[in-house]
Amino acid sequence: MNRRTFMGVAASAMLATTQKGWAQLAPEGGDDGLHVRFLGTGAADWNGRDERGEHRRLSSILVDGRILIDFTPTDEDMLPQGTKPEVIFYTHSHSDHYNASAALKLGLKKVYLSQTWYDRAVADFAKAAKELGVEPPLILPVCIGQQITLGDITLSPLPGNHATNYLLEQTLIYLIEKGTTRLLYATDTGGLPAVATRMIGIDAHKKGRPITGIIMEATMGMDHEVDFRLFTHSSVATVERTVRVLTETKRYVPRQGQAVYLTHMARTLHGTQKELDARLPAPLKAAYDGLEVVF
């Protein structure tokens, strides 16, 4: 697909999405919840077990045992035995989230990523496929707000507040919907951009249907508010305030006892899992590699 043809397709997809509404729900069906397994919960500065004995792989989740969001070689041993997901959604092109060779070795058949770096991804996967002697997957460019329905799950890419070395790349966060569940997966991002909250239906001006689950990055941890990463990442305080506002305005209505899970935690800016469990304010909870949650 050349660039001119692709841009026409992208524009058509954007128009169709706008016409039917940004926050259209996934088809109603059996409401047994959305299953999430955290394959990795660390930021880019993790490289194996640290001097404290802590170990976090790079951030990645497995949704309902069949859909990946981000994946690197560090996460492979966290996949349940016999699991063979065929679809992956990428948030952005940073190497702690994106690795073409790792995806190909899993046998992934479809790759979804922002149309803003589609050309680069096609080249990366073609090169990696040639080196591994396999066929490249189908790479599908997505637009902000477009809805992708796979069985009973719908994923909507939304703009993140993050930057890569490619100045025109738009990084993504995702709204994941299944039945009555509306889960926001927000990494990497400095807070929630206004455009994203508008598309979900939880912005300040027009309240739509609330979200029911939150997984959000907290790269900067606690007590690190004065940090250069402020403009591209979130801290625990950022997440806490976001959740408080959404809860008090009933834009976030979780199932009883449901925690807000933190991920993408920097090795140098966080305590141990035990320390986080003791210090984090409710309803925030630090996810850990291998944690399984039903939203």
C-alpha positions as semicolon CSV with decimal commas, in nm:
position;residue;x (nm);y (nm);z (nm)
1;M;0,000;0,000;0,000
2;N;0,157;0,331;-0,103
3;R;0,133;0,639;0,115
4;R;-0,134;0,813;-0,096
5;T;-0,359;0,505;-0,099
6;F;-0,308;0,452;0,271
7;M;-0,395;0,809;0,363
8;G;-0,721;0,775;0,170
9;V;-0,806;0,458;0,362
10;A;-0,710;0,623;0,691
11;A;-0,930;0,923;0,622
12;S;-1,225;0,699;0,536
13;A;-1,177;0,501;0,856
14;M;-1,161;0,819;1,062
15;L;-1,481;0,953;0,904
16;A;-1,668;0,627;0,961
17;T;-1,556;0,618;1,323
18;T;-1,666;0,976;1,380
19;Q;-2,008;0,912;1,229
20;K;-2,088;0,619;1,457
21;G;-1,945;0,772;1,775
22;W;-1,612;0,749;1,952
23;A;-1,722;0,535;2,247
24;Q;-1,952;0,284;2,078
25;L;-1,965;-0,026;2,295
26;A;-1,850;-0,370;2,197
27;P;-2,132;-0,613;2,119
28;E;-2,305;-0,734;2,433
29;G;-2,247;-1,098;2,509
30;G;-2,143;-1,321;2,795
31;D;-2,016;-1,083;3,061
32;D;-1,752;-1,292;3,234
33;G;-1,515;-1,001;3,250
34;L;-1,193;-0,913;3,072
35;H;-0,891;-1,121;3,171
36;V;-0,554;-0,945;3,182
37;R;-0,217;-1,105;3,253
38;F;0,074;-0,868;3,317
39;L;0,371;-1,012;3,131
40;G;0,596;-0,721;3,225
41;T;0,556;-0,414;3,445
42;G;0,889;-0,235;3,418
43;A;1,013;0,076;3,239
44;A;1,313;0,087;3,007
45;D;1,579;0,096;3,281
46;W;1,517;-0,266;3,387
47;N;1,768;-0,523;3,268
48;G;1,721;-0,837;3,469
49;R;1,723;-0,873;3,847
50;D;1,857;-0,569;4,032
51;E;2,069;-0,532;4,344
52;R;1,758;-0,552;4,566
53;G;1,652;-0,885;4,418
54;E;1,363;-0,721;4,230
55;H;1,284;-0,822;3,873
56;R;1,048;-0,651;3,630
57;R;1,027;-0,734;3,263
58;L;0,942;-0,463;3,010
59;S;0,576;-0,358;3,005
60;S;0,336;-0,587;2,820
61;I;-0,007;-0,739;2,880
62;L;-0,197;-1,038;2,744
63;V;-0,573;-0,982;2,706
64;D;-0,809;-1,281;2,732
65;G;-0,521;-1,510;2,644
66;R;-0,521;-1,404;2,278
67;I;-0,433;-1,036;2,228
68;L;-0,100;-0,876;2,317
69;I;-0,036;-0,510;2,383
70;D;0,337;-0,454;2,334
71;F;0,592;-0,735;2,361
72;T;0,969;-0,774;2,386
73;P;1,200;-1,075;2,436
74;T;1,198;-1,010;2,813
75;D;0,828;-1,106;2,832
76;E;0,839;-1,442;2,658
77;D;0,876;-1,654;2,972
78;M;0,565;-1,492;3,121
79;L;0,334;-1,628;2,852
80;P;0,129;-1,920;2,988
81;Q;0,240;-2,252;2,847
82;G;0,064;-2,334;2,522
83;T;-0,054;-1,976;2,467
84;K;-0,014;-1,866;2,106
85;P;-0,159;-1,518;2,054
86;E;-0,185;-1,420;1,688
87;V;-0,256;-1,047;1,728
88;I;-0,054;-0,762;1,878
89;F;-0,129;-0,394;1,930
90;Y;0,164;-0,158;1,982
91;T;0,155;0,162;2,183
92;H;0,465;0,309;2,016
93;S;0,802;0,230;1,863
94;H;1,033;0,253;2,166
95;S;1,239;-0,064;2,201
96;D;1,107;-0,142;2,551
97;H;0,763;-0,191;2,390
98;Y;0,832;-0,292;2,030
99;N;1,051;-0,570;1,890
100;A;0,973;-0,713;1,546
101;S;1,185;-1,026;1,589
102;A;1,017;-1,117;1,917
103;A;0,675;-1,084;1,756
104;L;0,776;-1,299;1,459
105;K;0,916;-1,573;1,683
106;L;0,574;-1,596;1,850
107;G;0,411;-1,652;1,513
108;L;0,194;-1,341;1,532
109;K;-0,027;-1,300;1,225
110;K;-0,162;-0,945;1,264
111;V;0,009;-0,631;1,388
112;Y;-0,181;-0,312;1,470
113;L;0,002;0,017;1,520
114;S;-0,034;0,388;1,459
115;Q;-0,041;0,490;1,094
116;T;0,220;0,755;1,183
117;W;0,500;0,495;1,181
118;Y;0,349;0,232;0,953
119;D;0,622;0,262;0,686
120;R;0,899;0,210;0,939
121;A;0,724;-0,094;1,091
122;V;0,679;-0,256;0,748
123;A;1,051;-0,221;0,685
124;D;1,144;-0,350;1,031
125;F;0,924;-0,660;1,001
126;A;1,042;-0,732;0,646
127;K;1,405;-0,721;0,759
128;A;1,341;-0,935;1,068
129;A;1,134;-1,187;0,868
130;K;1,412;-1,227;0,614
131;E;1,669;-1,285;0,888
132;L;1,447;-1,546;1,055
133;G;1,334;-1,710;0,730
134;V;0,963;-1,659;0,798
135;E;0,676;-1,475;0,636
136;P;0,604;-1,124;0,769
137;P;0,267;-1,067;0,937
138;L;-0,015;-0,848;0,812
139;I;0,059;-0,499;0,940
140;L;-0,251;-0,288;0,987
141;P;-0,221;0,089;1,040
142;V;-0,478;0,243;1,274
143;C;-0,608;0,595;1,326
144;I;-0,691;0,769;1,651
145;G;-1,044;0,673;1,758
146;Q;-1,079;0,386;1,512
147;Q;-1,246;0,078;1,663
148;I;-1,104;-0,268;1,601
149;T;-1,334;-0,554;1,699
150;L;-1,187;-0,901;1,745
151;G;-1,457;-1,143;1,851
152;D;-1,615;-1,003;2,167
153;I;-1,340;-0,748;2,234
154;T;-1,311;-0,398;2,087
155;L;-0,993;-0,191;2,111
156;S;-0,990;0,182;2,039
157;P;-0,652;0,355;1,994
158;L;-0,636;0,695;2,165
159;P;-0,361;0,959;2,174
160;G;-0,099;0,931;2,446
161;N;0,115;1,215;2,578
162;H;0,454;1,072;2,492
163;A;0,728;1,125;2,235
164;T;0,974;0,914;2,039
165;N;1,267;1,001;1,814
166;Y;1,021;1,022;1,524
167;L;0,867;1,364;1,572
168;L;0,558;1,281;1,367
169;E;0,483;0,957;1,552
170;Q;0,162;0,962;1,755
171;T;0,192;0,731;2,053
172;L;-0,116;0,539;2,166
173;I;-0,307;0,435;2,472
174;Y;-0,604;0,198;2,441
175;L;-0,965;0,166;2,552
176;I;-1,047;-0,207;2,570
177;E;-1,416;-0,302;2,580
178;K;-1,588;-0,634;2,638
179;G;-1,951;-0,656;2,740
180;T;-1,997;-0,404;3,021
181;T;-1,623;-0,373;3,086
182;R;-1,444;-0,059;2,968
183;L;-1,075;-0,082;3,058
184;L;-0,831;0,205;2,997
185;Y;-0,473;0,090;2,934
186;A;-0,255;0,400;2,952
187;T;0,117;0,355;2,902
188;D;0,335;0,547;2,815
189;T;0,174;0,884;2,879
190;G;0,213;1,196;3,087
191;G;-0,138;1,209;3,229
192;L;-0,448;1,165;3,011
193;P;-0,467;1,397;2,708
194;A;-0,792;1,590;2,672
195;V;-0,859;1,442;2,327
196;A;-0,837;1,089;2,472
197;T;-1,082;1,166;2,754
198;R;-1,321;1,324;2,503
199;M;-1,314;1,015;2,282
200;I;-1,377;0,783;2,578
201;G;-1,662;1,000;2,701
202;I;-1,509;1,102;3,036
203;D;-1,399;1,458;2,959
204;A;-1,499;1,768;3,154
205;H;-1,770;1,890;2,917
206;K;-1,977;1,585;2,833
207;K;-1,999;1,280;3,055
208;G;-2,063;0,958;2,867
209;R;-2,059;0,601;2,992
210;P;-1,796;0,561;3,267
211;I;-1,490;0,343;3,242
212;T;-1,482;0,042;3,474
213;G;-1,110;-0,038;3,493
214;I;-0,776;0,144;3,480
215;I;-0,420;0,029;3,417
216;M;-0,192;0,332;3,410
217;E;0,179;0,389;3,402
218;A;0,363;0,538;3,698
219;T;0,715;0,561;3,564
220;M;0,821;0,830;3,810
221;G;0,697;0,658;4,125
222;M;0,650;0,835;4,456
223;D;0,842;1,141;4,577
224;H;0,980;1,216;4,230
225;E;0,751;1,496;4,117
226;V;1,046;1,716;4,015
227;D;1,170;1,503;3,731
228;F;1,236;1,576;3,362
229;R;1,009;1,287;3,266
230;L;0,708;1,492;3,382
231;F;0,625;1,594;3,025
232;T;0,611;1,243;2,886
233;H;0,536;1,012;3,180
234;S;0,318;0,991;3,491
235;S;0,398;0,961;3,860
236;V;0,202;0,793;4,137
237;A;0,068;1,135;4,235
238;T;-0,050;1,195;3,877
239;V;-0,238;0,865;3,872
240;E;-0,384;0,918;4,219
241;R;-0,522;1,261;4,129
242;T;-0,657;1,135;3,796
243;V;-0,837;0,848;3,965
244;R;-0,976;1,073;4,238
245;V;-1,125;1,314;3,986
246;L;-1,272;1,037;3,771
247;T;-1,415;0,861;4,076
248;E;-1,570;1,166;4,239
249;T;-1,732;1,269;3,911
250;K;-1,851;0,912;3,848
251;R;-1,654;0,887;3,526
252;Y;-1,477;0,585;3,673
253;V;-1,706;0,327;3,831
254;P;-1,516;0,006;3,905
255;R;-1,656;-0,323;4,017
256;Q;-1,659;-0,355;4,394
257;G;-1,308;-0,386;4,534
258;Q;-1,136;-0,339;4,197
259;A;-0,793;-0,178;4,224
260;V;-0,628;0,066;3,983
261;Y;-0,313;-0,110;3,864
262;L;0,018;0,066;3,810
263;T;0,266;-0,049;3,548
264;H;0,577;0,075;3,362
265;M;0,760;0,140;3,688
266;A;1,117;0,266;3,664
267;R;1,377;0,067;3,854
268;T;1,549;0,383;3,980
269;L;1,230;0,563;4,087
270;H;1,038;0,292;4,277
271;G;1,076;0,090;4,593
272;T;1,041;-0,286;4,605
273;Q;0,707;-0,457;4,549
274;K;0,678;-0,502;4,926
275;E;0,743;-0,131;4,985
276;L;0,492;-0,032;4,717
277;D;0,228;-0,262;4,866
278;A;0,280;-0,088;5,201
279;R;0,289;0,273;5,077
280;L;0,057;0,308;4,779
281;P;-0,270;0,488;4,857
282;A;-0,592;0,300;4,786
283;P;-0,719;0,212;4,530
284;L;-0,375;0,211;4,364
285;K;-0,187;-0,119;4,348
286;A;0,146;-0,201;4,189
287;A;0,109;-0,476;3,931
288;Y;0,384;-0,736;3,908
289;D;0,499;-0,973;3,637
290;G;0,265;-1,270;3,613
291;L;-0,025;-1,100;3,795
292;E;-0,364;-1,199;3,653
293;V;-0,666;-0,973;3,699
294;V;-1,027;-0,993;3,582
295;F;-1,182;-0,653;3,505
